[in-house]
Amino acid sequence: MPPMQLTTGTVIGGKIVIEGDPLPEGTVVTILARDRDETFLVSPQLEAELQASLGELERDETMPAEALLQRIRTAS
């Protein structure tokens, strides 16, 4: 499985303009659009886990997807 990258963007003029460095030409992307009015609630424990994960992402403490999938397989 090839490495993955997470980025955000905004639709402007019908096209998605991403933040940060541009993706290479021909990059295949999957888009998940949030509904502006949609909200959800999580437990304090899950919120703490999500915040910790975002911190890891900001510090570039990530692992290749294949390593994560292997870790999940061995944990099952």
Phi, psi and omega per residue, in radians:
M1 nan 2.274 -3.138
P2 -1.229 2.751 3.102
P3 -1.055 2.650 3.126
M4 -2.020 2.758 -3.132
Q5 -2.361 2.466 3.110
L6 -1.907 2.280 3.090
T7 -2.538 2.872 3.082
T8 -2.143 2.830 3.136
G9 -2.814 -3.120 -3.116
T10 -2.344 2.487 3.072
V11 -1.403 2.134 3.101
I12 -2.307 2.095 -3.135
G13 1.082 0.553 3.106
G14 1.436 0.011 3.126
K15 -2.102 2.627 3.134
I16 -1.524 2.137 3.079
V17 -1.855 2.023 -3.070
I18 -1.549 2.740 3.085
E19 -1.480 2.652 3.071
G20 1.386 -2.709 -3.098
D21 -1.146 2.491 3.113
P22 -1.206 2.630 3.061
L23 -1.357 2.643 3.118
P24 -1.086 2.544 3.105
E25 -0.950 2.344 3.119
G26 1.550 0.007 3.116
T27 -1.094 2.284 3.079
V28 -1.520 2.283 -3.082
V29 -2.176 2.708 2.985
T30 -2.017 2.339 -3.055
I31 -2.002 2.277 3.058
L32 -2.105 1.935 -3.094
A33 -1.736 2.302 3.098
R34 -1.497 2.454 3.027
D35 -1.381 2.222 -3.070
R36 -0.997 -0.564 -3.079
D37 -1.641 -0.084 -3.065
E38 -1.418 2.297 3.073
T39 -2.261 2.864 3.057
F40 -2.642 2.745 -3.139
L41 -1.989 2.483 3.059
V42 -2.274 2.788 3.113
S43 -1.202 2.748 3.088
P44 -0.984 -0.629 3.136
Q45 -1.134 -0.814 3.137
L46 -1.157 -0.667 3.103
E47 -1.074 -0.711 3.105
A48 -1.115 -0.717 3.103
E49 -1.112 -0.740 3.125
L50 -1.123 -0.740 3.102
Q51 -1.089 -0.726 3.110
A52 -1.113 -0.715 3.124
S53 -1.135 -0.702 3.085
L54 -1.107 -0.656 3.080
G55 -1.093 -0.725 3.095
E56 -1.083 -0.716 3.130
L57 -1.107 -0.785 3.140
E58 -1.113 -0.547 3.125
R59 -1.547 0.093 -3.132
D60 1.052 0.634 3.093
E61 -1.706 1.167 -3.087
T62 -2.016 2.990 3.091
M63 -2.298 2.685 3.097
P64 -1.039 2.577 -3.108
A65 -0.994 -0.701 -3.124
E66 -1.082 -0.675 3.110
A67 -1.141 -0.712 3.105
L68 -1.113 -0.794 3.138
L69 -1.089 -0.693 3.110
Q70 -1.121 -0.706 3.119
R71 -1.100 -0.714 3.117
I72 -1.150 -0.748 -3.130
R73 -1.070 -0.731 -3.087
T74 -1.312 -0.388 3.117
A75 -1.365 -0.360 -3.079
S76 -1.340 nan nan
